[in-house]
Amino acid sequence: MKKALDFVALHMRAISVVLIVLLIAFPFAVSSSYILRIMTICFMYVMIALSLNLLTGFLGLMTLGHAAFWGIGAYTAALIATRAGLGMGACMVAAAIVAGVFSLLLGGAALKLKGYFLTIVTLGFCEIIRLVEMNWTGLTRGPLGIPGIPSPNFFGIDLSSNTQIYFVMLVLVILSALVIYSIVHSRIGTAIMAIREDDLAAQAMGVNVFKYKIMVFIISSMIVGVAGAFYAHYINYIDPTSFTTAASTDMLVMAIFGGLGSIPGTILGASILTIIPETIRALGMYRNLFYGILIVVLMMVKPDGILGNVNFKYLKQRALSRRAAEPGKTGGKAE
């Protein structure tokens, strides 16, 4: 296991490129539209889990309101698409902005709280948004939902095939991962991880704790808002039952399952918890039992998640040092 992790750490870029190439080739090798739809939904949940891991894994804020911003993004896109006739690109931008505004309003008051107090506030916010979606019938049509949302399209070009939609979601996932990776491996990332470890010590060292918290909160909410806009266009129908606290819990489970504070772990965890329930659908009523046992067993064996306690940067440095110390080795460049 250690050798495998060292290999991954030394060749992370090459592995990432190979994985992207395989994902690009995947729809041409698979003819099943069902499998492509599952992969598309999987990408969407990976995007959502990445945004949540930025907030919970790297910044250390435990929230249960992420589904609220997913719903805000979905309803924003649905209303603009059905009433103004704009395409998915414009709807995604609008969804990101509206989700960002709501996160600013919530974060301005809630982010001064800590621990389970913040968790309870975000839980309450998620329920408030659901009730608004359920009862503001003049805007959201309440429990009837919003039907007839146009299929994905960009600049007037309809993306009607499963392969085209697959690639749209793949691009969104890659962009989201790059944004989060850039944040984490920058001065902002250093600051937010210092806040995660001890916000008082970080503030004593000159870090503006509240500024970084609100910044990350807004970025995370905007990313999940874009995912909500995609969901609305992809499903062509939305209603309040999709954006509940249970959905927020599922998102958090995905992030924890893969490993908080790990981008590769988040991608792996969200993928597993999206694909496995579909692969065991034949089990019928026993499917949820098997799914629950899987999560419980992993949390008992690896409570930090699949890759939660794996620092690939440290592993790479250690492997390079070990290679350089070996006789006849020069510790040449690693990818």
Contacts in CASP RR format, 6 or more apart in sequence:
PFRMAT RR
TARGET T0000
AUTHOR 0000-0000-0000
METHOD contacts of the structure
MODEL  1
MKKALDFVALHMRAISVVLIVLLIAFPFAVSSSYILRIMTICFMYVMIAL
SLNLLTGFLGLMTLGHAAFWGIGAYTAALIATRAGLGMGACMVAAAIVAG
VFSLLLGGAALKLKGYFLTIVTLGFCEIIRLVEMNWTGLTRGPLGIPGIP
SPNFFGIDLSSNTQIYFVMLVLVILSALVIYSIVHSRIGTAIMAIREDDL
AAQAMGVNVFKYKIMVFIISSMIVGVAGAFYAHYINYIDPTSFTTAASTD
MLVMAIFGGLGSIPGTILGASILTIIPETIRALGMYRNLFYGILIVVLMM
VKPDGILGNVNFKYLKQRALSRRAAEPGKTGGKAE
5 310 0 8 1.000
5 312 0 8 1.000
5 315 0 8 1.000
6 315 0 8 1.000
6 316 0 8 1.000
6 318 0 8 1.000
6 319 0 8 1.000
8 15 0 8 1.000
8 312 0 8 1.000
8 315 0 8 1.000
9 312 0 8 1.000
9 313 0 8 1.000
9 315 0 8 1.000
9 316 0 8 1.000
9 319 0 8 1.000
10 316 0 8 1.000
10 319 0 8 1.000
10 320 0 8 1.000
10 334 0 8 1.000
10 335 0 8 1.000
11 334 0 8 1.000
11 335 0 8 1.000
12 312 0 8 1.000
12 316 0 8 1.000
12 335 0 8 1.000
13 335 0 8 1.000
14 335 0 8 1.000
20 174 0 8 1.000
23 170 0 8 1.000
24 167 0 8 1.000
24 170 0 8 1.000
26 39 0 8 1.000
26 166 0 8 1.000
27 36 0 8 1.000
27 162 0 8 1.000
27 163 0 8 1.000
27 166 0 8 1.000
27 167 0 8 1.000
28 163 0 8 1.000
30 36 0 8 1.000
33 162 0 8 1.000
36 162 0 8 1.000
36 163 0 8 1.000
36 165 0 8 1.000
36 166 0 8 1.000
37 162 0 8 1.000
38 274 0 8 1.000
38 275 0 8 1.000
38 278 0 8 1.000
39 166 0 8 1.000
40 162 0 8 1.000
40 165 0 8 1.000
40 166 0 8 1.000
40 169 0 8 1.000
40 234 0 8 1.000
41 274 0 8 1.000
42 270 0 8 1.000
42 271 0 8 1.000
42 274 0 8 1.000
42 275 0 8 1.000
43 166 0 8 1.000
43 169 0 8 1.000
43 170 0 8 1.000
43 172 0 8 1.000
43 173 0 8 1.000
44 169 0 8 1.000
44 227 0 8 1.000
44 228 0 8 1.000
44 230 0 8 1.000
44 231 0 8 1.000
44 234 0 8 1.000
45 251 0 8 1.000
45 254 0 8 1.000
45 270 0 8 1.000
45 273 0 8 1.000
45 274 0 8 1.000
46 173 0 8 1.000
46 266 0 8 1.000
46 267 0 8 1.000
46 270 0 8 1.000
46 271 0 8 1.000
46 274 0 8 1.000
47 169 0 8 1.000
47 172 0 8 1.000
47 173 0 8 1.000
47 176 0 8 1.000
47 223 0 8 1.000
47 224 0 8 1.000
47 226 0 8 1.000
47 227 0 8 1.000
48 66 0 8 1.000
48 70 0 8 1.000
48 223 0 8 1.000
48 224 0 8 1.000
48 227 0 8 1.000
48 251 0 8 1.000
48 254 0 8 1.000
48 270 0 8 1.000
49 251 0 8 1.000
49 254 0 8 1.000
49 255 0 8 1.000
49 266 0 8 1.000
49 267 0 8 1.000
49 269 0 8 1.000
49 270 0 8 1.000
50 173 0 8 1.000
50 176 0 8 1.000
50 177 0 8 1.000
50 180 0 8 1.000
50 223 0 8 1.000
50 263 0 8 1.000
50 266 0 8 1.000
50 267 0 8 1.000
50 270 0 8 1.000
51 66 0 8 1.000
51 176 0 8 1.000
51 180 0 8 1.000
51 219 0 8 1.000
51 220 0 8 1.000
51 221 0 8 1.000
51 223 0 8 1.000
51 224 0 8 1.000
51 227 0 8 1.000
52 63 0 8 1.000
52 66 0 8 1.000
52 220 0 8 1.000
52 224 0 8 1.000
52 251 0 8 1.000
52 252 0 8 1.000
52 254 0 8 1.000
52 255 0 8 1.000
53 180 0 8 1.000
53 255 0 8 1.000
53 259 0 8 1.000
53 260 0 8 1.000
53 261 0 8 1.000
53 262 0 8 1.000
53 263 0 8 1.000
53 266 0 8 1.000
54 180 0 8 1.000
54 183 0 8 1.000
54 184 0 8 1.000
54 216 0 8 1.000
54 219 0 8 1.000
54 220 0 8 1.000
54 223 0 8 1.000
55 61 0 8 1.000
55 63 0 8 1.000
55 66 0 8 1.000
55 216 0 8 1.000
55 217 0 8 1.000
55 220 0 8 1.000
56 62 0 8 1.000
56 63 0 8 1.000
56 252 0 8 1.000
56 255 0 8 1.000
56 260 0 8 1.000
57 196 0 8 1.000
57 255 0 8 1.000
57 259 0 8 1.000
57 260 0 8 1.000
57 261 0 8 1.000
58 184 0 8 1.000
58 189 0 8 1.000
58 192 0 8 1.000
58 193 0 8 1.000
58 196 0 8 1.000
58 216 0 8 1.000
58 261 0 8 1.000
59 192 0 8 1.000
59 193 0 8 1.000
59 195 0 8 1.000
59 196 0 8 1.000
59 212 0 8 1.000
59 213 0 8 1.000
59 216 0 8 1.000
60 195 0 8 1.000
60 196 0 8 1.000
60 260 0 8 1.000
61 111 0 8 1.000
61 118 0 8 1.000
61 213 0 8 1.000
61 216 0 8 1.000
61 217 0 8 1.000
62 115 0 8 1.000
62 116 0 8 1.000
62 118 0 8 1.000
62 119 0 8 1.000
62 252 0 8 1.000
63 118 0 8 1.000
63 119 0 8 1.000
63 122 0 8 1.000
63 248 0 8 1.000
63 252 0 8 1.000
64 119 0 8 1.000
64 122 0 8 1.000
64 123 0 8 1.000
64 126 0 8 1.000
64 245 0 8 1.000
64 248 0 8 1.000
64 249 0 8 1.000
64 252 0 8 1.000
65 122 0 8 1.000
65 123 0 8 1.000
65 124 0 8 1.000
65 125 0 8 1.000
65 126 0 8 1.000
65 245 0 8 1.000
65 248 0 8 1.000
66 122 0 8 1.000
66 126 0 8 1.000
66 220 0 8 1.000
66 224 0 8 1.000
66 248 0 8 1.000
66 251 0 8 1.000
66 252 0 8 1.000
67 126 0 8 1.000
67 243 0 8 1.000
67 244 0 8 1.000
67 245 0 8 1.000
67 247 0 8 1.000
67 248 0 8 1.000
67 251 0 8 1.000
68 102 0 8 1.000
68 122 0 8 1.000
68 125 0 8 1.000
68 126 0 8 1.000
68 128 0 8 1.000
68 129 0 8 1.000
68 130 0 8 1.000
68 243 0 8 1.000
68 248 0 8 1.000
69 99 0 8 1.000
69 100 0 8 1.000
69 102 0 8 1.000
69 103 0 8 1.000
69 221 0 8 1.000
69 224 0 8 1.000
69 225 0 8 1.000
70 224 0 8 1.000
70 225 0 8 1.000
70 227 0 8 1.000
70 228 0 8 1.000
70 231 0 8 1.000
70 243 0 8 1.000
70 247 0 8 1.000
70 251 0 8 1.000
71 129 0 8 1.000
71 133 0 8 1.000
71 225 0 8 1.000
71 228 0 8 1.000
71 238 0 8 1.000
71 242 0 8 1.000
71 243 0 8 1.000
72 95 0 8 1.000
72 98 0 8 1.000
72 99 0 8 1.000
72 102 0 8 1.000
72 129 0 8 1.000
72 225 0 8 1.000
73 95 0 8 1.000
73 96 0 8 1.000
73 98 0 8 1.000
73 99 0 8 1.000
73 224 0 8 1.000
73 225 0 8 1.000
73 226 0 8 1.000
73 228 0 8 1.000
73 229 0 8 1.000
73 232 0 8 1.000
74 95 0 8 1.000
74 225 0 8 1.000
74 228 0 8 1.000
74 229 0 8 1.000
74 231 0 8 1.000
74 232 0 8 1.000
74 238 0 8 1.000
74 242 0 8 1.000
74 243 0 8 1.000
75 133 0 8 1.000
75 140 0 8 1.000
75 146 0 8 1.000
75 232 0 8 1.000
75 238 0 8 1.000
76 91 0 8 1.000
76 94 0 8 1.000
76 95 0 8 1.000
76 98 0 8 1.000
76 99 0 8 1.000
76 225 0 8 1.000
76 229 0 8 1.000
77 88 0 8 1.000
77 91 0 8 1.000
77 92 0 8 1.000
77 94 0 8 1.000
77 95 0 8 1.000
77 149 0 8 1.000
77 228 0 8 1.000
77 229 0 8 1.000
77 232 0 8 1.000
77 233 0 8 1.000
78 146 0 8 1.000
78 149 0 8 1.000
78 232 0 8 1.000
78 238 0 8 1.000
79 139 0 8 1.000
79 140 0 8 1.000
79 146 0 8 1.000
80 86 0 8 1.000
80 90 0 8 1.000
80 91 0 8 1.000
80 94 0 8 1.000
81 87 0 8 1.000
81 88 0 8 1.000
81 91 0 8 1.000
81 149 0 8 1.000
81 150 0 8 1.000
81 232 0 8 1.000
81 233 0 8 1.000
82 146 0 8 1.000
82 148 0 8 1.000
82 149 0 8 1.000
82 150 0 8 1.000
85 150 0 8 1.000
86 94 0 8 1.000
87 150 0 8 1.000
87 153 0 8 1.000
87 154 0 8 1.000
87 156 0 8 1.000
88 150 0 8 1.000
88 152 0 8 1.000
88 153 0 8 1.000
88 154 0 8 1.000
88 229 0 8 1.000
88 230 0 8 1.000
88 233 0 8 1.000
89 154 0 8 1.000
89 229 0 8 1.000
91 229 0 8 1.000
91 232 0 8 1.000
91 233 0 8 1.000
92 226 0 8 1.000
92 229 0 8 1.000
92 230 0 8 1.000
94 229 0 8 1.000
95 225 0 8 1.000
95 226 0 8 1.000
95 228 0 8 1.000
95 229 0 8 1.000
96 222 0 8 1.000
96 223 0 8 1.000
96 225 0 8 1.000
96 226 0 8 1.000
96 229 0 8 1.000
97 222 0 8 1.000
99 221 0 8 1.000
99 222 0 8 1.000
99 224 0 8 1.000
99 225 0 8 1.000
100 218 0 8 1.000
100 221 0 8 1.000
100 222 0 8 1.000
102 221 0 8 1.000
103 217 0 8 1.000
103 218 0 8 1.000
103 220 0 8 1.000
103 221 0 8 1.000
103 222 0 8 1.000
104 214 0 8 1.000
104 218 0 8 1.000
106 121 0 8 1.000
106 122 0 8 1.000
106 125 0 8 1.000
106 217 0 8 1.000
107 213 0 8 1.000
107 214 0 8 1.000
107 217 0 8 1.000
108 214 0 8 1.000
110 118 0 8 1.000
110 121 0 8 1.000
110 122 0 8 1.000
110 125 0 8 1.000
111 118 0 8 1.000
111 210 0 8 1.000
111 213 0 8 1.000
111 214 0 8 1.000
111 217 0 8 1.000
112 210 0 8 1.000
113 121 0 8 1.000
114 199 0 8 1.000
122 248 0 8 1.000
123 245 0 8 1.000
123 248 0 8 1.000
124 245 0 8 1.000
126 243 0 8 1.000
126 244 0 8 1.000
126 245 0 8 1.000
126 248 0 8 1.000
127 245 0 8 1.000
129 243 0 8 1.000
130 240 0 8 1.000
130 243 0 8 1.000
130 244 0 8 1.000
130 245 0 8 1.000
132 140 0 8 1.000
133 140 0 8 1.000
133 142 0 8 1.000
133 239 0 8 1.000
133 240 0 8 1.000
133 243 0 8 1.000
134 140 0 8 1.000
134 142 0 8 1.000
134 143 0 8 1.000
134 240 0 8 1.000
135 142 0 8 1.000
136 142 0 8 1.000
137 144 0 8 1.000
140 146 0 8 1.000
140 240 0 8 1.000
142 239 0 8 1.000
142 240 0 8 1.000
143 239 0 8 1.000
143 240 0 8 1.000
144 239 0 8 1.000
145 237 0 8 1.000
145 238 0 8 1.000
145 239 0 8 1.000
145 240 0 8 1.000
146 232 0 8 1.000
146 237 0 8 1.000
146 238 0 8 1.000
146 239 0 8 1.000
147 236 0 8 1.000
147 237 0 8 1.000
148 236 0 8 1.000
148 237 0 8 1.000
149 232 0 8 1.000
149 233 0 8 1.000
149 235 0 8 1.000
149 236 0 8 1.000
149 237 0 8 1.000
149 238 0 8 1.000
150 233 0 8 1.000
150 236 0 8 1.000
151 158 0 8 1.000
151 159 0 8 1.000
151 160 0 8 1.000
151 233 0 8 1.000
151 234 0 8 1.000
151 236 0 8 1.000
152 158 0 8 1.000
152 159 0 8 1.000
152 164 0 8 1.000
152 165 0 8 1.000
152 168 0 8 1.000
152 230 0 8 1.000
152 233 0 8 1.000
152 234 0 8 1.000
153 159 0 8 1.000
153 233 0 8 1.000
154 168 0 8 1.000
159 165 0 8 1.000
159 168 0 8 1.000
165 234 0 8 1.000
168 230 0 8 1.000
169 230 0 8 1.000
172 226 0 8 1.000
172 227 0 8 1.000
172 230 0 8 1.000
176 223 0 8 1.000
176 226 0 8 1.000
177 263 0 8 1.000
177 267 0 8 1.000
179 219 0 8 1.000
179 223 0 8 1.000
180 223 0 8 1.000
180 263 0 8 1.000
181 263 0 8 1.000
183 189 0 8 1.000
183 192 0 8 1.000
183 216 0 8 1.000
183 219 0 8 1.000
184 192 0 8 1.000
184 193 0 8 1.000
184 263 0 8 1.000
188 212 0 8 1.000
188 215 0 8 1.000
191 202 0 8 1.000
191 207 0 8 1.000
191 212 0 8 1.000
192 212 0 8 1.000
192 216 0 8 1.000
194 201 0 8 1.000
194 202 0 8 1.000
194 205 0 8 1.000
194 207 0 8 1.000
195 202 0 8 1.000
195 207 0 8 1.000
195 209 0 8 1.000
195 212 0 8 1.000
195 213 0 8 1.000
199 209 0 8 1.000
202 209 0 8 1.000
203 209 0 8 1.000
231 238 0 8 1.000
231 242 0 8 1.000
232 238 0 8 1.000
250 273 0 8 1.000
253 273 0 8 1.000
253 295 0 8 1.000
254 266 0 8 1.000
254 269 0 8 1.000
254 270 0 8 1.000
254 273 0 8 1.000
254 274 0 8 1.000
255 266 0 8 1.000
255 270 0 8 1.000
256 299 0 8 1.000
256 305 0 8 1.000
257 269 0 8 1.000
257 270 0 8 1.000
257 272 0 8 1.000
257 273 0 8 1.000
257 295 0 8 1.000
257 298 0 8 1.000
257 305 0 8 1.000
257 306 0 8 1.000
258 265 0 8 1.000
258 266 0 8 1.000
258 268 0 8 1.000
258 269 0 8 1.000
258 270 0 8 1.000
258 272 0 8 1.000
258 305 0 8 1.000
258 306 0 8 1.000
258 307 0 8 1.000
258 308 0 8 1.000
259 265 0 8 1.000
259 266 0 8 1.000
259 269 0 8 1.000
259 304 0 8 1.000
259 305 0 8 1.000
259 306 0 8 1.000
259 307 0 8 1.000
259 308 0 8 1.000
260 304 0 8 1.000
260 305 0 8 1.000
260 308 0 8 1.000
261 308 0 8 1.000
262 307 0 8 1.000
262 308 0 8 1.000
262 310 0 8 1.000
264 307 0 8 1.000
264 312 0 8 1.000
265 305 0 8 1.000
265 306 0 8 1.000
265 307 0 8 1.000
265 308 0 8 1.000
268 306 0 8 1.000
268 307 0 8 1.000
269 306 0 8 1.000
272 306 0 8 1.000
273 291 0 8 1.000
273 295 0 8 1.000
276 291 0 8 1.000
276 294 0 8 1.000
277 287 0 8 1.000
277 291 0 8 1.000
280 287 0 8 1.000
280 290 0 8 1.000
280 291 0 8 1.000
281 287 0 8 1.000
283 290 0 8 1.000
298 305 0 8 1.000
298 306 0 8 1.000
299 305 0 8 1.000
302 308 0 8 1.000
316 334 0 8 1.000
319 334 0 8 1.000
320 331 0 8 1.000
320 332 0 8 1.000
320 334 0 8 1.000
323 329 0 8 1.000
323 331 0 8 1.000
323 332 0 8 1.000
324 330 0 8 1.000
324 331 0 8 1.000
324 332 0 8 1.000
END
